[in-house]
C-alpha cells in the first residue's frame, strides 16, 4: 500500500515537472485558443450588425475606388490696382504680379484711371479674387492723378446710405502705401484712407496695411524698395495660406467680425482719432435740442456697440456737450426770421454763434458736402453724375425738362424745423424754429456754391463713360435745386439769393416744409415752389415730420393757403410711407383743395438705412405699382387733376392740373428762356408786371407722359442697373 502511494506521488511529481519544463508551449497554445475565440466572437457580432445596419460595413468592389473629393478653390487670382505718379507703384505692381504668377495664381494689373468702381468694384466681392491696392500719396496728401476718381468715389460710397454698410462684403483686400515721412502731416494718407473706406464698406483686409517710406533715414528696411519687399513676402505667404482655406484675418486678432485689437483698428479705420461710437452717442443727446446740430451718425465699422471700457469717455463727453449747450442758451440772443429780407438788429452780428460747428463740419464733409461760410452747403446729386454719363436724369428732367447734369443742388440754410423720420442725413443737420446764427451775404453763398459745384464737375474729366459734350455743359449751371437739406426759406436773405440766381439766368426750384407761412407769402417769384406734404392729418404729420413748432398743424395749413396765393408754378410733394400715410386719401384730397397746386408729385419713401432717429425699414417702402394704385385712387377724388407723367426709376408720378393739358396734350415742361424774360420784366417793373404759370409752360415729350413704354426714361440715354444690388430709387 505504501509502495502504491509512493508510485502515485512519483508520477504526479514527474507530470508537474514535465508541464513546468514545457510551460512555454502551453502558454502559446492558450494564447492561440483565446485569440481564436475572440476572433470568432467578433465575426458573429459583425454579422449581426450587418443585418441590422447594412450600410455601416459596406465595402467597395474589387478595383473600385471611392470618388475623389471635389477640389475647392479659395483664391481665383489677384488683382493689383496701382495709383502712381512717377511710376514707382506701377513698377511694384508688375513685380508683384510676376511673383504671384510664379506661385501658380492668376494676376491682373489695373491702372485706376481705366477702372470704374461704380460699375465693377462690387463684382470683386464674389469672384474669389484678392485685391491689392498700391497707393502713392501725392502733393498735400492727395491721391495721384490716375487714382483721383477712384478715391473720390470710394470716399463718398463709404458714407452714402444708398450703398449701405455691407456694399463690399466679401471683398478681400490688402493695401500698401508709398509715401515720404518728411511730409509729416501727409505721410501715406491715401493708403490709410483707402484702407479705411474699404473697411467701412465691410471689405475684409487679409493683412495689416504696409507702408513704404522714401525717407531712407526713417524707413524700416532702409529704402522704399526694401519696405515693399518685406511686405510682399508677408503677402505671398498670406496668399498661400488663403489658397489652402485658412480664414484667419488681419493679424489673427479678429473674431466674429469684431477686432480685439481696438487701438490698432481705431488708428487704421478712423484718422485724426475720431470716435464714431462717441459721435453716435452725442448725436442722441444733441439732436433733442432745437438749438444745436447733431453729430454724424456714422458707422465706420461693422456695428455700433459701445464697449464698456469706452463708456466712461462717452458719458464725460455727453456731460461736457450738455454743459456747453446750457451755457450757450444763456448767452445766445434769438433773431427771428424777418418778413422780408434781413434780421432785427437787436444784437451785434459777431455776438451770434456760427451754425456749423467743427463737429458738424467734419460730419457733413465726410458725407460729401462742400460747406460754404457758416450755414450753407452744396453737394453733387447722383442724378447729375448719372446724366453726365448718359444714364438718365432725375424725375424733374422727366416732369419739367430740367437738364440734370446742369443742376446745382444747394441750400442757404442747413437748419430745419422738422426731424422727419425719412431724413436722408439722419439729422446730422441742426434744427431750430428761429434764425439765431451768424449770417453770410447771399452773394458769397451763390458765388462759392457755383465754384464748388464746378469743382466737383471737373473731377469727372476723363472718368470712364462721361460724355464730353455733357461735361462741358455741366460746368455751366442752369438750374438750382434748393432742396439739399434743411429749410432754405429760413435764411433771412432768401429773396436776395433768388434774385441773384435769376440775374445769372439760373432757374430756381425751392422746397419748403410748410412751417413758415409768412415767409412763403413774402417770397419773390421762383421758377417752381414746392411744399412737402408728408401727411394729411395732424397725428400722422406729427409722427412722420416730428415738427418742433407746437402749433405745427396750424402753420402747416396756413402754409398751404399761402401757396395757393402764388401765381407762379406750385407743387405739392407727397412722400408715401407704407403703413403710415397711404390710407389717408380723402384727407389728402381736402389739403389739395386748400392750396390748389399746379402739380402734385407722389413719391415712395426712400429707405435711408438704420438710424436711432427713425424706425423705418424696407417694409415701409412701397413698390412702384403700389404708388401707381395710390395715385389713381387719389386722382379719382380730384376732378381737376389727372396723371400726367411717370418716372419709374425714382418711384414717382406726377398729377397735373387740367390747365396744363392743351388740345389733349400735356404741357408740364418749362420754357426756361421765357421764364427768364418774364422775371426780368417783373423786376424792372418793380413787381407790378406779374405773370402766371401758364405763361412759361412747354410741351411734354411723349416718352415722359404716363403710359409711355419708356416709363419716364429719356430714350436719348441708356438705362443702366447695378448688378446684384438693390434697386436705387433715391434722388433729390
Phi, psi and omega in degrees: 000315178296325179292324179296315179300317180295323178296317180296315180298320180293323178294318180295318179297321180294323181293313180294327178295321179294317179298318181295321181291332181251026184298330180299318181292323180294316178299319181297317180295320179297319180296319179297317180295317179297316179299318179297321180294318179296319180299315180295322179296316179295324180296317180294319179296317179299318180298323180292319180292322179299324179290334181272308179235081187297335182288345185290326184244026180291134181242159179279155178288167179297137181065015178249123185251147179296146182298141181287134182296134182296133183285130181266129179266117180265331179227118180276336181164190183229130172254127185247110179265138178228141172243107190226143177249318182256354178105354182294311180296324178296319177296318177298323180297316179295319180296316180294321180299319179295318180293324178295318179295325180295339177271359177096012180256153172287151177215148181220131179261130185233122172280125187298336180290340180260008185243128180259102183295330181296327181269323197245338188295326180295336179292335181290351181282341187237357185263010177060024175269152172257127183259128178247132181243113177258103192245119175268145176261127185260202185303134177057032176075015181269157176291161177293164185300320183285345181252003186297313182293319180301313181293322179297314180297315184295321179297314181293320181296327184292340180241009182262118183298338182293334177275324178088161184293333187253025184301322182252026177296129183106343177285126176255129187215161173218146184233134171233128182254147176243122182206188180221116185291354174298325177272087191301315185284347186232017184294116175055033182293327182294313180295324177297317181292316179299317178299317181294313183294320178297319180293322179296333179268016176075018170294153183251110178283129184274347178198165181295144179301139177259151180228126175257137185241121177288344178278101187297338181293322184253356179298134183297328185244008175102340178194165180292328177295318179292324176299318180293320180299318180295317179292321182297321179299318178294320181296314181297321176296318179294323179297317179295322178295320178296321180297334178274358178099007179292136186250005180298132181248162181050236181254023182079015183250014178254139180217128178055037177079002181239121185277130179283331181277078190294320183299317181295315182291325179295322179293321184280325188266347183210098181292167179060021174059032176283148184237104183297325180296321180294317179299318181296320181291319179294329179299321179298322182285310189285327184297335182288348179266142178277359184259328189249156175275155178268152176285164185291134175272078189250136182243103181267008178227209183256009179193177181230030181274135179266126179290152184299324182288343178268352187295324180298316178297319180297314181296320178298317180295324178294319179296318179297317179298319181294317179298321179296319179297316181295322179293320179290331179297320182289326187269338187284151177237124185281139177236111185286154176296132182281162177289327177247221177268158178088180181227165175291123184277061180276340181222158176292142184301322185290346181279343179277148182275165178278145179292320183268105175277166179304320180295318179292321179300316179296317182295313183289326178297320179295335179276000176100004178287145167256107186278144184237124178057225186249359182205011184236165180199161177219148181211145180280120180288147181294335178286332174297315178297320182296315183286331174301329183260009177071031182250016176103154180256181183280180182295334178290335173291318180290317186280321191231001177080020175294141172269103190300328182284354178244018183256131179255123179260119186211177174206139174273359178214115177283347182281155181215156179259003178235163174229066188301146182293337180256022179305128183297329188257014177052035173064036173279349176273157180288159178233153180178164180255353184219157174277114184229023185240170172299154186234130177267149179291150182298325181299318180294316182299313182293316181299312182287330177296314179295317180297316179293321178298314179297323178297319179291326177294320182298335179293349179268002177297122178082358178292136182305130175094344181288129180281126184304319182292325179285329176298315179295319179294324183296338179286345179253110182288128180245334181229152177228118177262108179272068186216018187297301180192158178081199183234094185303328185289348176291335181295119185301333181260030183298323179295319177297320180297315180296319179297321178296321177302312183292327177297330178267013178059042175250124180288154185239131176233102187253133180246130176233154183266016173061047175234003181228074185298321182294321179294326176295316181296324183270007182284136175290165180302138175238162180300316179205129184250124181254147167232128178281119177247086188276348179201164185244358177233160182298317183292315182291326177295322179294322181287325186271308182276336181048058183292155180272332180290138176288327179263039187301322185290320177294319177297321180298310181296319180293326178294322178294321177296320179297323178297320180295343180276348183284146180265337181276182186295132179232150185221135164269132176247110181260130175248117183273126176242109184301137181076004179241310188220010185279350183259015186253044187301310184297320179293322176299316181300322179293321179292324179294322177295332181290317185258345179045057180289158176289323184224156175229112176268131178239120186228137174291142182299146176263126178286125186256012181092173182291143179202142176290346180275351184211146177250021176290148175228179178297338178294341180271357180268116181284148173289160181299322179296327178291323177294318178299316180298318179298314183294322178297319177294320179295320180297328179295335180269356184238092185296340182263004183235156179210152177293123183254314187224166181213141172229093186300322184300327180263003181057049190221142177230160181235123169264133182234149177290148183299340180293346177264010176248107185250120180053041177080005181238142183279141177234062181271345181286166185248134173272092188294318176300321180295321178299318181296325177293316182294318182289330177292318177296323178297315181292318182293332180272003181072022177093004181275330180269092184272172179209164184243174182296328182286347181284344181225036176270156180225158184290138179276130178294156186297327183290341182269349184283144180301133181101348178290151182296335181287344181055034177090008180262127182297121182293346177287344179254175181243124180291134180224133180234138180291134182287136174055029179233154179299138180300131181263115183245020184274168178163172183283000000 
